[in-house]
Each structure stands twice: as C-alpha cells, then as structure tokens.
Amino acid sequence: MLGDRFQLYDEIEIRHYLKNAKVIEPFGKEGSIGKLRCKFGDCGIEFGCKISQKTLFVITVKEC
C-alpha cells in the first residue's frame, strides 16, 4: 500500500502530495501516461499516472 511504503497514513496527506506535484512528463491525449513528482523534505515521490474521463489514475509510484 502507498501509505505503508512512504509512511503516508492519511488519505488527505496523499491527496495533498498529488495536488502539489509538478508535471515531469506531460500528459498527451486522453489515456496517455505522464509523470508527476512531489518533493517533501529530503524525500520525493514520482507518480506514473494517466487521465481517463477526467479522472487521474495512479499506475506506478517510486521514490526519487
């Protein structure tokens, strides 16, 4: 689970990081994959996401 891996146990906190993430690889057309990166303290999280029907789907997550 995302919260266990990155010590983020609050759903609101995870949502906050997604909202404040910077776009690293822009999303092209509907359904294409892009990357978002969020830094907090000395750590960072990179999200591999896609947007489909105005909904953000997180596909992969890794530390950066």
HUQUI-V871234 format. One line per field, one symbol per residue. ss: DSSP state (A for helix, B for strand, O for the rest). phi: phi as a letter, one per 30 degrees, with the letter a starting at -180 (. if undefined). Layout:
ss = ???
phi = ???
This chain:
ss = OAAAAAOOOOAAAAAAAAAOOBBBBOOOOOOOBBBBBBBBOOBBBBBBBBBBOOBBBBBBBBBO
phi = .edddchccceddddddddcdcdccddddejdcbbbbbcbidcabcccbbcbhibdcdcbbbdb
